[in-house]
Amino acid sequence: MDTATQEPLTGETLKIVMVGHVDHGKSTLVGRLLHDTGFIPENKMKFVQKVCEDQGKGFEFAFLLDGLEEERDQGITIDVAQMFFKSKKRNYVIIDAPGHKEFLKNMISGASAADVALLMIDAEEGIQEQSKRHAYILSLLGIRQIAIVMNKMDLVNYSEKVFNETKEAYAKHLADIGVKPTAVIPISAYHGENVLQKSAKMPWYTGPTILEILDNFETHEDRTKLAFRFPVQDVYKFDKRRIIAGRIESGRAKIGDEVVFLPSGKATKIKTIEKWNAKAPDHVEAGESVGFTMEEQIFIERGEMGCVASQKASVADRFWANIFWMGNKHLQKGGKYLLKVATQEVECVIESIHRVINSSTLEEISKNAHEVAKNEVAEILISTKKPIAFDTFDEVPETGRFVIVHEHDVRGGGIILKKAEHFSAI
Amino acid sequence: MDHLDRLEHQSVFILREAHKKFKKLAMLWSIGKDSNVLLWLARKAFYGHVPVPLVHIDTSYKMPEMIAFRDKYAKEWGVNLIVGQNKQALAEGMNYTKTRMVCCTALKTQGLQQIMEEHDFKGLILGIRRDEETTRSKERYFSPRDKNFEWDFKDQPPELWDQFKTNFDENTHIRIHPLLHWTEVNVWEYIQRENIPVVDLYFSKNGKRYRSLGCAPCTFPIESKASNIAEIITELKATKTSERAGRAQDQEDTYAMQKLRAKGYM
């Protein structure tokens, strides 16, 4: 079933992340999928065949993605690879994330870019530490469409009994974190069973194949119906125009609309929508990088967030959040960090750490803690040096999430749960 | 929005972040199709202006058509062009017979390093794409290089929700890759839609055309009848060969690109 040379029905692109425990076969499935749909160039196939021969082993589909020497020597994925393919229905970007605990930051980098996820478990090995942790991270990142792939069915003689037992145990864990899988698919990535075609070895399974489940996923959510949010990226004065530049994160706007910039509260109307080498449109919407000129020359800088007056974002200097920590140094209560929310950057203090959770077992590690270690998740109260504009993650995901920067790098990511009253609790 | 619009808006967002965050910023202009698209996107992002200098690393072995194209459009588009060349290596007789890894490192990587140091650039925008080859499929949009110009591919910083690495130590720099999410076909579709000029080495003459451009001794044309953009797009949608198959440096060693790029190659 070579779909490489066919034009898909729609021009849309869906981004899928492949997650799960190390060695459960994520890269093998991606390699198999790209190979069977005709997306691997012949010279690359020959090249990988030679690498496998040199190593004295059979063909490794994973090596089509794991291209670093260290990855092939150790048979492990170190960093995320993003590959392109298409079905008869649409285009896909497939993001192959590493399953080793040490590379969780890379898994998070990959998963944060995805619309949907395939969560892989090994039928023989069963549920492992990262099987649980990755599911929880997906739920924190707000990825709602998740399918479970049970791989290596060949190693358990394609047993329906093993499949049902593991499926049940995993479903129970997923229910605890509010994840409801759209399907659970038994496969053998290595042998290509249930990948493109229904497997004759598992007649007891009547559900979708991998390719069918991908095509069954819904496209990413429409942000144009949410409240208008326009974080200002920059202000340009290259010529006589003064252009407010940024990306519309949600909602839509047209010429003449009133925009309130927060946290300053300054307001004016959109005068023009600027374009180069294209006809200027009269309206723009979520996902577009735009430039406006305004009717009044108000002073606006990067970090202000343009909002529709009837549905303004919150402005506060304290909020509750869920965070996942990726830094080698622990996140400290009372510690000062750089907080980035959309285009805002502000110094913040971790005011309290309400509770810390083991992101794999979901056990509560501590209450009123002093620190959060790498790979742990916590509910915290953050206070910022000056008020910032934001939404809760449930209202507008793009303006309700943030990263924490420490010593030049992103060390943590989080989602905003609710605004906190100023010094209410203390 | 169609798929080209989505690609364009994401690239414009990245270019604007780079421009805002880096005072000492440059863009690499290899004269190939990708860097021409990149330059076009910059003019979109900044409303006809190109507020960063363009750097061209001239190995002295580039095809003459590329140099002619560069000089014509640099003038026509009014860009600030900086041409770099590792003159010492050339004077000592550097060429590809000393192995391509050695030659690419001297004339491209070190040529680039010299210009970066001379101008103290802290950010460098490049038109690489994830679908070109395996190490690039693992790249970040904002990708740090250390004080030795090296890429630590085994320990890349997290990058999530378009919050990029814009804070860094002195003596290091950041590579910015606004085209990372485009495919080869996307690039040609966009060139067609926007009517972007490209060197005519890409179009078939006497049954051959270049699919990827580089230095004359190390770049080979492919068998092709595609003599216009529409025919190139049709050809690429049916091809079973990879884009850089005609680039000799990629084939010299199993991990040639990894080794070159770890040292600071594009």
HADDOCK unambig.tbl for C-alpha pairs under 7 A between the chains (distance, minus, plus):
assign (segid A and resid 5 and name CA) (segid B and resid 237 and name CA) 5.45 0.50 0.50
assign (segid A and resid 5 and name CA) (segid B and resid 238 and name CA) 5.01 0.50 0.50
assign (segid A and resid 11 and name CA) (segid B and resid 2 and name CA) 6.90 0.50 0.50
assign (segid A and resid 11 and name CA) (segid B and resid 3 and name CA) 6.15 0.50 0.50
assign (segid A and resid 12 and name CA) (segid B and resid 3 and name CA) 6.42 0.50 0.50
assign (segid A and resid 41 and name CA) (segid B and resid 240 and name CA) 4.61 0.50 0.50
assign (segid A and resid 41 and name CA) (segid B and resid 241 and name CA) 4.82 0.50 0.50
assign (segid A and resid 41 and name CA) (segid B and resid 242 and name CA) 5.58 0.50 0.50
assign (segid A and resid 42 and name CA) (segid B and resid 240 and name CA) 5.70 0.50 0.50
assign (segid A and resid 42 and name CA) (segid B and resid 241 and name CA) 5.92 0.50 0.50
assign (segid A and resid 43 and name CA) (segid B and resid 241 and name CA) 6.16 0.50 0.50
assign (segid A and resid 65 and name CA) (segid B and resid 134 and name CA) 6.73 0.50 0.50
assign (segid A and resid 67 and name CA) (segid B and resid 134 and name CA) 5.29 0.50 0.50
assign (segid A and resid 67 and name CA) (segid B and resid 135 and name CA) 6.48 0.50 0.50
assign (segid A and resid 68 and name CA) (segid B and resid 135 and name CA) 6.78 0.50 0.50
assign (segid A and resid 68 and name CA) (segid B and resid 258 and name CA) 6.80 0.50 0.50
assign (segid A and resid 69 and name CA) (segid B and resid 255 and name CA) 6.66 0.50 0.50
assign (segid A and resid 78 and name CA) (segid B and resid 154 and name CA) 6.62 0.50 0.50
assign (segid A and resid 79 and name CA) (segid B and resid 138 and name CA) 6.23 0.50 0.50
assign (segid A and resid 80 and name CA) (segid B and resid 138 and name CA) 5.54 0.50 0.50
assign (segid A and resid 81 and name CA) (segid B and resid 137 and name CA) 5.06 0.50 0.50
assign (segid A and resid 81 and name CA) (segid B and resid 138 and name CA) 4.62 0.50 0.50
assign (segid A and resid 82 and name CA) (segid B and resid 130 and name CA) 6.79 0.50 0.50
assign (segid A and resid 82 and name CA) (segid B and resid 137 and name CA) 5.49 0.50 0.50
assign (segid A and resid 82 and name CA) (segid B and resid 138 and name CA) 6.76 0.50 0.50
assign (segid A and resid 83 and name CA) (segid B and resid 131 and name CA) 6.62 0.50 0.50
assign (segid A and resid 83 and name CA) (segid B and resid 137 and name CA) 6.95 0.50 0.50
assign (segid A and resid 105 and name CA) (segid B and resid 158 and name CA) 5.61 0.50 0.50
assign (segid A and resid 106 and name CA) (segid B and resid 158 and name CA) 6.13 0.50 0.50
assign (segid A and resid 109 and name CA) (segid B and resid 158 and name CA) 5.48 0.50 0.50
assign (segid A and resid 109 and name CA) (segid B and resid 159 and name CA) 5.13 0.50 0.50
assign (segid A and resid 109 and name CA) (segid B and resid 160 and name CA) 5.12 0.50 0.50
assign (segid A and resid 112 and name CA) (segid B and resid 160 and name CA) 5.62 0.50 0.50
assign (segid A and resid 112 and name CA) (segid B and resid 161 and name CA) 6.17 0.50 0.50
assign (segid A and resid 113 and name CA) (segid B and resid 161 and name CA) 6.79 0.50 0.50
assign (segid A and resid 234 and name CA) (segid B and resid 20 and name CA) 6.75 0.50 0.50
assign (segid A and resid 247 and name CA) (segid B and resid 13 and name CA) 6.89 0.50 0.50
assign (segid A and resid 275 and name CA) (segid B and resid 47 and name CA) 6.59 0.50 0.50
assign (segid A and resid 276 and name CA) (segid B and resid 44 and name CA) 5.37 0.50 0.50
assign (segid A and resid 276 and name CA) (segid B and resid 47 and name CA) 5.07 0.50 0.50
assign (segid A and resid 276 and name CA) (segid B and resid 48 and name CA) 6.05 0.50 0.50
assign (segid A and resid 288 and name CA) (segid B and resid 9 and name CA) 5.51 0.50 0.50
assign (segid A and resid 289 and name CA) (segid B and resid 9 and name CA) 5.10 0.50 0.50
assign (segid A and resid 289 and name CA) (segid B and resid 12 and name CA) 6.53 0.50 0.50
assign (segid A and resid 289 and name CA) (segid B and resid 13 and name CA) 6.04 0.50 0.50
assign (segid A and resid 408 and name CA) (segid B and resid 167 and name CA) 4.73 0.50 0.50
assign (segid A and resid 408 and name CA) (segid B and resid 168 and name CA) 5.34 0.50 0.50
assign (segid A and resid 409 and name CA) (segid B and resid 157 and name CA) 6.48 0.50 0.50
assign (segid A and resid 409 and name CA) (segid B and resid 165 and name CA) 6.48 0.50 0.50
assign (segid A and resid 410 and name CA) (segid B and resid 158 and name CA) 6.09 0.50 0.50
